[in-house]
């Protein structure tokens, strides 16, 4: 079902349809970091040349891998002795151990800001990086009670927050997001061209290590949007690039915005070349690919289990009792509609079917709006040697034509 060749075709289609951003950790220059109008930063701005770019890049990589988002600014830095010397020396030891830490300043202590958080890192001269603390930048602010109530009701009704467990960890006034930066997690909002005064609340709530980030209209608290969800403990088991791929795929399948799909469980495992999800007529190589089995949660606690190979990032959704495994980018609603129709036409159970490929007509990649409106997407559903080709309607919500192919 998931031969390497097929997976490449599906991923290529995904790229054409969604125009996903390539996920790379950028190289950051100390002098290119944005300034913040605080006394501390102004005082150190002229000294940023003293901080090696290699250290700045380590911090930029660390904020992403710690799921704090992209590095925005270095707030403060200094040379200090490494404060965790004795603690790390005693790790794994069963007997008391006397420790006299060396009093030499061989470590950079760096206070760094992302969009949402302030983090303290220690970077040793040998390259080791340790996160010492993190906190939300707006942790001490409060939101009006009616805004808190609106957020709590939405999180309970739609997104699985248990009753009477609301803990607000960050509140600040801001603009209405005009776009999203999906190159790091949590998803960072953009405010393109907006210069008007703050008219939205940004509210972060927390329960059992899971964070919900909301944007709420100050004039109408019932006008709100869940912007992003994440769970540090679960996502820490995944490389960020893998987490981004999975969240993007799950968001497409569940028809959500990218930040709303939540990773709730991660298992490391090994797969064959079909990720263990071969169709009855397929043969797979016993490749022993390193990978992950990841549970993703959508609205109203709806969930799906995905498999992904670590190296090439081939992704597939496990089948359910009534639906076969899939590695496509269709919404679940549309995919189930096609599979049920194919089941009736081919006189077989949906479990025996596979969405084998998705084809875009040449017009789909045209920059000309008139030409792109002629775009046709064809979905192929297969049962062994039998195949049906479904041409989707312009809204990609149903099919307008179906043809049998051999």
N, C-alpha and C positions, 0 to 999 in steps of 0.2 A: 504493500500500500504506500510505503514511503521510501521508495527507491531514491537514491541520491539524485538521479536525473530529474525525477518528478518534483522533488523538494526544491531543487533549483528553479524549476519552472514556476512553481507556486510563489516562491519568494520574489522572483522577478516581477510577477504580476502584482504582488503586494506593493513593490516599490513603485510601479507605474501608477497604481490607483491611489495610493496614499501619500506618495512623495515624502517618505519618512526621512528624517534627518539622520545622517551617519553619526553614530555615537563614538566620539573620541574625546579623551581628556586633553584640553588645549594646553599648550605651553604658555605659561604666564610669566611675564616680566615684572619685576618688582615695581618699576616706575609706571607700569600701565594700569596698576590697580586704581580703582576709583577712590577719590578722596571723600572723606566725610567731614562735615563742618563741626568737628569736636576739637577741643583744645589739645587733647592727647595726639590726635592724628596730625594736626597742624605742626605740632612740635617735632614729630618724628618724620614728617614727610621728606624733609631735606636729608634725612639719614638713611633713607631706604636703600641707597647704594651700598650701605654696609651689610645688608642682608643678601647672601648669595642667592642668585636666581635658582640654583639647584634646590635650595631649601624652600623657596616660594613654590616651586613646582611640586615638591613633596606635599606641601600643605594643600595645594590645589587638588592633587590626586586624593588626599586623605579626606577632604570634605565631601567629595563625591562618594568614595567607598564607604564612608560613615553615614551616608544618606542624609547629609545636611544641605546638599545643593552645591551650586558653583561658588567658588571663592569670590567675594566682592572686594574685600579690603583687609589689609594688615593693620590692626589697631595699635598694637604694641609689640615690641620684641626686645629681648635682652639675653645676655649670656649668663648661665647659672650652672651650679652643680646639678647632676641628675638626681632628682628627689626620690626616684623609685629603685635606687640601687639595692638597698637592703631588702626591700619587699620582694624584688625579683630574685635575689640571691636565695631567699628562704622558700621560694615556691617549690612545692613537691618534697620538701624536707620534713621528716617526722620528728626529728630531734631539734631542740632549741639551738639556734646558731647565733653566735656573737658576730656583729657586723660593725665595722668602722668605715663608713663611706668616705671615699676620697674627696677631699675638699678642693676640687679643681673645676673650673668653669668650662666644661667640655660639651655643653648642651645649649641649644637655642630654645628659649621659652617664648612661644608666639601666641598672641591673642588675635584671633581671626574672625571676621564676620562673613556669613553668607546672607542671603536675603532674609531668612527667617531666624537664624541662630547666631550666637556668639560662642566660639569654641576656644579652648586652651589646649595647645599641643606642645609636646617636648620633642625636639628633633636632635638626636645625638650626632656627634661628628662622624660616627661610623655609618650613619644613614637611618638608624632605627627611629621610627616615629610612633609616639604614643599619645592617644587622646586622653587628657586628664579630666576635662569637664566640658559640659555643654549646657546652654540655657537659651530659651527664647528671648529675643531682643525686647519684646513687648510683654514680658511675663507679669509685670506689676499693675497693668491697667485693668479697668473694669468696664464691662458693657452694660447698658440699661437692661433691666430685668425682662422687659418684653422681647428684647433681642435674644437674650439667653433662652427664653422660653421657646421662641420660634426655632432656634437652632436645635434645641433638645428634642422638640417634637418631630422635626424632619429626620434627625439622626435615628430616633427610635422607630419611626414609621417606615422609613425607606432603607436604612443602612445598618441595621443590626445593633444599635446601641441599646444596652440593657437599661431598664427604667431606673430612675433615681441614682444614676451613677455618673452624671455629668460633672466633669472636672475641667474648668476652663484654664488653660495654661498660658494663653497669649491673646491679647486684644490690642488692636490699633486701628486708627482711622486712616482711610486710604481712598484711592480712586477706584472706579470700576475697571476691572481688567479688560483690556482690549485684545489680548492674545495670550499665548502660553509658550514658554520655553521648555521643551520636553527633552533636553539633553542631560538632565540630572533629576534626581528625586530628592525631596518632593518637587513637584512641578512648580516652576516659578512663573508668576504672572508678568505680563508686559503691560505697559500703560502708554502705548504709542501716541505721541502727540498730545497727550492730555495735560492741560495746564490749569484746569479749574480746581476749586478747593475740594478737599476730601468730602466725599458724600457716601462712602461705604464703610462698613466695619469688616475688618479681617479678624476672624475668631478661630482659634485653634482649641479643640477639645480633645480629651484623652481618656481612654479606658483600657486597662490591661495591655499597656504598651502600644496600643493602636491610636493613631492621631487622625482626627478629621479636621480639615482646613476649609472654612466657609468664608464666603463673601456675602454680606447682607446689606441691602439698601437701607440707609439711615432713615429715610422717610417712609419706607414700607417694609418692615421686618419680615413680612411674609414673602417678599421678593428676595429669595436667597439662592445660592448655588453652592453645592458641595464641590470644592475645587480639587482637592487631592486627599487621598488616604494613604497611610503607610504604617508598617509595623517594623520597627528597628530590629527586634529580636529575630523575626522570620526572614526579613530581607537580608540581614547580615550574612546568611548562609549562601547567598547568591552574589556573584560578581554583578556590578551595576549594569554592565552592558547586557547581561542575560536578563536581569530584572526588567530593564526597559523594553527588550524585545517581547517578553511575555506579557507585560502590561499593555503594550501596543496591540498585540494580537488579541488578547482577551477583551480589550475595550472595543475593538472592531467587531468581534463575534457577538458581544453583548450589547453593541450599539450604545456605548458610553463615551464620555470624554476621557482622554487618556489618564487623568489622575484618579479617576473614580474606582477603577478595578483594584482590588486589594489582594495581596498575597497573604494567605493564611496558613500555609504549611509547605515545607520544603524537605524533600528526601533526595540524598545523593544515590545514584545507582548507575548501572551499565546497561547498554542496549545493543541490539543488533542493528543492521543498517536500515531497518524499517521501524526502529524504535519499539519493537515488540508488538506492532499493530498491523501486521501484514494482512492483506485480503486473502481469502482462500485460494486464489489462483496465482498468488505471487510467491516468489522465492527471494530470500534475503540472505545477505552475507553475515556471518557471525563475527561482526567487526569489534565487539566489546567496546562500544563507544561510551566514554564517560559522559554522564548527563544528570539531569534532575527530573524529579516528578513533583510538580507544583500545583497546589490547589489555589484557585482564584475565586474570589467572591465578588458578585455584582450586587444589584439592587435586591432588596427583600430576601437577603441571604441565599439567593440563587448562586450556585457555584458550578465550576467545571474543573476537571483535572487535566493538566497539560504535561506533555513530555517534551524535553528539549535536550539536544546534544550540545555539550559544552563548546566543542571546537568550531563546528560549522553552524550552530544555532538553528538546526532544523527543528521545527516545532510541529506537534500534533496534539489535538484534543482527544482524550480517550472517549470511547463510545459509552453509551448508556444502555439501559435495557431495550430501548426502542430505536436508538440511533447508532449508526456505525461510527468508528473513529474518523476524524477529519483533520486535514492540514490546510484548509482554505481560509480565505479572509472574508467570507460572506457572513452576514448577520445570521445568528442562530435561527431566527424566524424564517428568513428566506431559504436557508439551507434545508431546514426541515420540510418546508413546502415543496421544494424540488425533489427531495428524497421520497417523500410520501407519494408524489405523483409518479415518479419513476417506478416505485414499488408496484403501483397499480398497473402501469403500462407493461412492465417486464414480468409481472406475475411472480414476484419473489419478495421475501422479507427485506425491510430496509437494512437489516444487519448485513446482508450480503452485498450491499451497494457501496460504492466509493465515489466521491467527487474527485475525479482524476486530474482535471486541469481546468484552468480558466483562461480564455483567450480574449484579448482586446483588439479591436479593429485599429487600423492605422490612424484613424481620426482621433482616437482617445488621447494621443500624446501631442496633438496639435496645439500650438499657442493661439491659433485663430479661433475666437469664440464661435463663429459660424460653422467652422469645420468641426470643432470639438462637440458640437451639438449632435453631429451625426455618429458619434461614438457608439459602437455596439459591443456589448460584453456577452460572450457565450460561455456557458458552464457545461462541462461534460460530466455526465453521470454514467458510471460503468458497472456492469455485472459480468465479469469474465470477458467473453468475446462480444457481448452485446453492449451497445452504448447509445445514450440519448444526448442530444445537443440542445440545450435550452438557451434561447436568446432572451436576455433580460429587457424589461421595459426601461424607459429613460430614468425613472426614479429609483431603479435597482431594488424595487420592492416586490416584484412579481416577474413572471416570464410572459413574453408576448408570442413566442413561437417555440415549437419543439420538433426536432427531426430525429429519426432513427438512423444510426450509423453502425457499420460493422468494421 
